[in-house]
């Protein structure tokens, strides 16, 4: 059986797409290749997050209890409100980018300038909002106690509301000394002292009989397990080893430290993409202002950076779903 080769063009070559295969320029094709490779990278990260969450499904932090802050509303419980606002801003910036690309197709420099500016503004607001969210996640709000096994014990009152360490701890006279190689555990050498010691928290817990302990283990209905007063005292006296405030790559007051690791890495990686997109958009924006693309007779650069911006927005939809909604 003989293979049949279809030849096109006057010179008999098999490739007939020229420098615009599939009617797309070289620059667009390379942008699509980059987007495809980056999509695979994010897919790997989110898949790893999904497997890890499934492994610790009975003790994973509840998003509605972690992301409850809203700017200028101190003490107000607003679960997911600010994250939803951030998502809306980023999606809206994708709309303005579409309008900028469309205006470029019609060679309307003024409209391209306006819509590019709005896109940049949306990106900057999103990056700033993400930095604010990181700050609150790192600093924490209530604090918790860690156990020998690395689990988290949180405090609640008789109504089931969270109680902060600052409301529990009773000052104890005496000098507190930081861990050093000669007086502490070797891997804790140089560790900063927490705001409240475990002994101060224990003393305050014993004095207030309305307090209970809530573990990070989830019940069948998805709520954290609340211990009785006797169980709480036993847990605090026998298993507690220290206090933790906020979250970092080692400890996490909200639950499993792995949650914080993934949060910092994946949202930080996406935030880097958004910040890079803002920088590229600013460069394109100034080129639009000075008329570079008017002289070229094409606003294809706006379209190419638009492809990247839409990709970044789409990735955030998946990150938002995995971390905040599921």
C-alpha positions as CSV (number, residue, x, y, z in Angstrom):
1,X,0.0,0.0,0.0
2,X,1.4,3.4,-1.0
3,X,1.0,6.5,1.1
4,X,-0.5,9.5,-0.7
5,X,1.0,12.9,0.0
6,X,-1.1,15.9,-0.9
7,X,1.2,18.7,-2.1
8,X,0.1,22.3,-2.2
9,X,1.5,25.5,-3.6
10,X,3.3,26.1,-6.8
11,X,6.6,24.7,-5.6
12,X,5.1,21.4,-4.5
13,X,5.7,21.8,-0.7
14,X,3.4,20.1,1.8
15,X,3.2,23.2,4.0
16,X,0.9,25.8,2.7
17,X,0.1,27.9,5.7
18,X,2.8,30.4,5.1
19,X,3.6,32.6,8.2
20,X,0.0,32.5,9.4
21,X,-1.0,28.9,10.1
22,X,-4.8,28.6,10.9
23,X,-5.0,32.2,9.9
24,X,-3.2,33.2,13.1
25,X,0.1,35.1,13.2
26,X,3.3,33.7,14.6
27,X,2.9,35.9,17.7
28,X,-0.7,34.6,18.4
29,X,0.4,31.0,17.9
30,X,3.3,31.4,20.4
31,X,0.9,33.0,22.9
32,X,-1.4,30.1,22.6
33,X,1.5,27.6,23.1
34,X,2.5,29.5,26.3
35,X,-1.1,29.5,27.6
36,X,-1.4,25.8,27.0
37,X,1.8,25.0,28.9
38,X,0.9,27.4,31.7
39,X,-2.6,25.8,31.9
40,X,-0.9,22.4,32.4
41,X,1.2,23.8,35.2
42,X,-1.8,25.2,37.0
43,X,-3.7,22.0,36.5
44,X,-0.9,20.1,38.2
45,X,-0.9,22.4,41.2
46,X,-4.7,22.3,41.6
47,X,-4.7,18.5,41.2
48,X,-2.1,18.2,43.9
49,X,-4.3,20.5,46.1
50,X,-7.3,18.3,45.4
51,X,-5.5,15.0,46.3
52,X,-4.1,16.6,49.5
53,X,-7.5,17.9,50.6
54,X,-9.1,14.5,49.9
55,X,-6.4,12.8,52.1
56,X,-7.2,15.2,55.0
57,X,-10.9,15.6,54.2
58,X,-11.9,15.1,57.8
59,X,-9.7,18.0,59.1
60,X,-9.4,20.5,56.3
61,X,-10.1,24.2,57.2
62,X,-13.5,25.5,56.3
63,X,-13.2,28.5,53.9
64,X,-16.1,30.4,55.4
65,X,-14.3,30.5,58.7
66,X,-10.9,31.5,57.3
67,X,-11.7,34.3,54.8
68,X,-14.1,36.5,56.8
69,X,-12.5,39.9,56.6
70,X,-13.7,42.9,54.8
71,X,-11.8,46.3,54.6
72,X,-12.9,48.9,57.1
73,X,-15.4,46.5,58.7
74,X,-13.6,45.4,61.8
75,X,-15.3,42.7,63.8
76,X,-17.9,42.1,61.1
77,X,-18.3,38.5,60.0
78,X,-18.4,38.7,56.2
79,X,-17.5,35.2,54.9
80,X,-16.3,35.2,51.3
81,X,-17.7,38.7,50.6
82,X,-14.3,40.3,49.8
83,X,-13.1,37.3,47.8
84,X,-16.3,37.5,45.7
85,X,-15.6,41.2,45.2
86,X,-12.1,40.5,44.1
87,X,-13.4,37.9,41.6
88,X,-15.9,40.4,40.2
89,X,-13.2,43.0,39.7
90,X,-10.9,40.6,37.8
91,X,-13.7,39.4,35.6
92,X,-14.8,42.9,34.9
93,X,-11.3,43.7,33.8
94,X,-11.5,40.9,31.3
95,X,-14.6,42.6,29.9
96,X,-12.8,45.9,29.5
97,X,-10.0,44.0,27.7
98,X,-12.5,42.6,25.2
99,X,-13.7,46.1,24.5
100,X,-10.1,47.3,24.1
101,X,-9.5,44.5,21.5
102,X,-12.7,45.3,19.7
103,X,-11.9,49.0,19.6
104,X,-8.4,48.1,18.2
105,X,-10.1,46.1,15.4
106,X,-11.9,49.3,14.4
107,X,-8.7,51.4,14.8
108,X,-10.2,53.6,17.5
109,X,-7.2,54.8,19.5
110,X,-9.2,56.8,22.1
111,X,-11.4,53.8,23.1
112,X,-8.4,51.4,23.2
113,X,-6.7,53.9,25.6
114,X,-9.7,54.1,27.9
115,X,-10.4,50.4,28.1
116,X,-6.7,49.5,28.6
117,X,-6.6,52.0,31.4
118,X,-9.6,50.3,33.1
119,X,-8.1,46.9,32.6
120,X,-4.8,48.0,34.3
121,X,-6.8,49.6,37.1
122,X,-8.7,46.4,37.7
123,X,-5.5,44.3,37.8
124,X,-3.9,46.7,40.3
125,X,-6.9,46.6,42.5
126,X,-7.0,42.8,42.4
127,X,-3.3,42.5,43.2
128,X,-3.6,45.0,46.1
129,X,-6.7,43.1,47.4
130,X,-4.8,39.8,47.3
131,X,-1.9,41.4,49.3
132,X,-4.4,42.6,51.9
133,X,-5.9,39.1,52.1
134,X,-2.5,37.6,52.6
135,X,-1.8,40.1,55.4
136,X,-4.9,39.0,57.3
137,X,-4.3,35.4,56.7
138,X,-0.7,35.6,58.0
139,X,-1.6,37.7,61.0
140,X,-4.7,35.7,62.0
141,X,-7.6,36.8,64.1
142,X,-8.3,34.4,67.0
143,X,-5.2,32.3,67.5
144,X,-5.2,28.7,68.6
145,X,-3.3,26.0,70.5
146,X,-1.2,23.3,68.9
147,X,-1.0,19.7,70.1
148,X,1.8,17.1,70.1
149,X,0.5,15.6,66.8
150,X,0.4,19.0,65.1
151,X,-3.3,19.5,65.3
152,X,-5.1,22.7,66.1
153,X,-7.4,23.4,69.1
154,X,-9.6,26.4,68.8
155,X,-11.7,28.1,71.6
156,X,-15.4,28.8,71.6
157,X,-17.9,30.2,74.1
158,X,-21.2,28.8,75.2
159,X,-23.0,30.2,72.1
160,X,-20.5,28.5,69.8
161,X,-18.7,31.7,68.8
162,X,-14.9,31.8,68.4
163,X,-12.9,33.3,71.2
164,X,-9.5,34.9,70.7
165,X,-6.4,34.1,72.7
166,X,-6.3,37.7,73.8
167,X,-9.7,37.3,75.5
168,X,-8.6,34.1,77.3
169,X,-4.9,34.6,78.3
170,X,-4.2,35.7,81.9
171,X,-0.8,37.4,82.3
172,X,1.6,35.4,84.4
173,X,4.5,37.0,86.2
174,X,8.0,35.9,85.1
175,X,10.4,36.4,82.3
176,X,9.8,34.5,79.1
177,X,12.9,33.2,77.3
178,X,13.3,32.5,73.6
179,X,14.4,29.0,72.5
180,X,18.1,28.8,71.9
181,X,20.4,25.9,71.0
182,X,21.4,25.5,74.7
183,X,18.0,25.8,76.3
184,X,15.4,24.6,73.8
185,X,14.7,22.1,71.1
186,X,17.3,22.3,68.4
187,X,14.8,22.9,65.5
188,X,13.1,25.7,67.5
189,X,16.3,27.6,68.0
190,X,15.8,31.4,67.5
191,X,12.1,31.1,67.3
192,X,10.2,34.3,68.2
193,X,8.1,34.2,71.2
194,X,4.3,34.1,70.7
195,X,2.1,36.9,72.0
196,X,0.6,34.6,74.7
197,X,2.3,31.6,76.3
198,X,0.5,28.3,76.7
199,X,0.5,28.7,80.5
200,X,-1.3,32.0,80.2
201,X,-3.9,30.5,77.9
202,X,-4.4,27.5,80.2
203,X,-4.8,29.7,83.3
204,X,-7.5,31.8,81.5
205,X,-9.3,28.7,80.2
206,X,-9.5,27.2,83.7
207,X,-10.9,30.5,85.1
208,X,-13.6,30.8,82.5
209,X,-16.0,27.8,82.8
210,X,-18.0,28.8,79.7
211,X,-15.2,28.1,77.3
212,X,-14.9,24.9,75.3
213,X,-12.4,23.5,72.8
214,X,-13.2,22.9,69.2
215,X,-10.9,20.5,67.3
216,X,-10.1,20.6,63.6
217,X,-11.7,17.2,63.0
218,X,-14.9,17.5,61.1
219,X,-18.2,15.7,61.9
220,X,-20.4,14.0,59.4
221,X,-22.3,17.2,58.7
222,X,-19.1,19.1,58.0
223,X,-18.8,21.0,61.3
224,X,-15.8,21.0,63.6
225,X,-16.0,18.7,66.6
226,X,-16.8,20.5,69.9
227,X,-15.5,18.8,73.1
228,X,-17.2,18.9,76.5
229,X,-15.8,20.9,79.3
230,X,-14.1,17.9,80.9
231,X,-12.7,16.7,77.5
232,X,-11.5,20.2,76.8
233,X,-9.6,20.4,80.0
234,X,-8.0,17.0,79.5
235,X,-7.1,17.8,75.9
236,X,-5.5,21.2,76.9
237,X,-3.5,19.7,79.8
238,X,-2.3,16.5,78.2
239,X,-1.8,17.3,74.5
240,X,-1.2,21.1,74.1
241,X,2.4,22.1,73.4
242,X,2.2,25.7,72.3
243,X,0.2,28.6,70.8
244,X,-0.1,29.8,67.2
245,X,-1.4,33.0,65.7
246,X,-2.1,33.3,62.0
247,X,-0.6,31.1,59.3
248,X,2.8,30.5,57.7
249,X,4.6,27.7,56.0
250,X,5.1,25.8,59.3
251,X,1.9,26.5,61.4
252,X,-1.6,27.4,60.7
253,X,-4.2,28.5,63.2
254,X,-7.0,27.6,60.9
255,X,-6.1,23.9,60.6
256,X,-3.8,21.7,58.5
257,X,-0.5,23.5,57.7
258,X,-0.7,22.0,54.2
259,X,-3.7,24.2,53.5
260,X,-1.6,27.3,54.1
261,X,1.3,25.9,52.0
262,X,-1.0,25.4,49.0
263,X,-2.7,28.8,49.6
264,X,0.5,30.8,49.6
265,X,2.0,28.9,46.6
266,X,-1.0,28.7,44.2
267,X,-2.5,32.1,45.0
268,X,1.0,33.6,45.0
269,X,1.8,32.0,41.6
270,X,-1.5,33.4,40.2
271,X,-0.9,36.8,41.7
272,X,2.5,36.8,40.0
273,X,0.8,36.2,36.7
274,X,-1.7,39.0,37.3
275,X,1.1,41.4,38.3
276,X,3.1,40.4,35.2
277,X,0.0,41.0,33.1
278,X,-0.4,44.5,34.6
279,X,3.2,45.4,33.7
280,X,2.8,44.1,30.2
281,X,-0.6,46.0,29.9
282,X,1.1,49.2,31.0
283,X,3.8,48.8,28.3
284,X,1.1,48.2,25.7
285,X,-0.9,51.1,27.1
286,X,1.9,53.6,26.6
287,X,2.5,52.3,23.1
288,X,-1.1,52.9,22.3
289,X,-0.9,56.5,23.6
290,X,2.2,57.4,21.5
291,X,0.5,55.9,18.4
292,X,2.8,52.9,17.8
293,X,0.0,50.6,16.7
294,X,-1.7,53.4,14.6
295,X,1.5,53.7,12.6
296,X,1.7,49.9,12.2
297,X,-1.9,49.8,11.1
298,X,-2.8,47.0,13.5
299,X,-3.6,46.6,17.2
300,X,-2.6,42.9,17.2
301,X,-0.4,43.4,20.3
302,X,-3.4,44.4,22.3
303,X,-5.1,41.3,21.1
304,X,-2.2,39.1,22.1
305,X,-1.9,40.5,25.6
306,X,-5.7,40.2,25.8
307,X,-5.3,36.4,25.3
308,X,-3.0,36.3,28.3
309,X,-5.3,38.4,30.4
310,X,-8.3,36.2,29.7
311,X,-6.3,33.2,30.6
312,X,-5.3,34.7,34.0
313,X,-8.9,35.5,34.7
314,X,-10.0,32.0,33.8
315,X,-7.4,30.4,36.0
316,X,-8.6,32.5,38.9
317,X,-12.1,31.1,38.4
318,X,-10.7,27.6,39.0
319,X,-8.5,28.8,42.0
320,X,-11.5,30.5,43.5
321,X,-13.6,27.4,43.1
322,X,-11.0,25.0,44.6
323,X,-10.0,27.2,47.6
324,X,-13.1,29.1,48.5
325,X,-16.2,27.3,47.2
326,X,-15.6,23.6,47.3
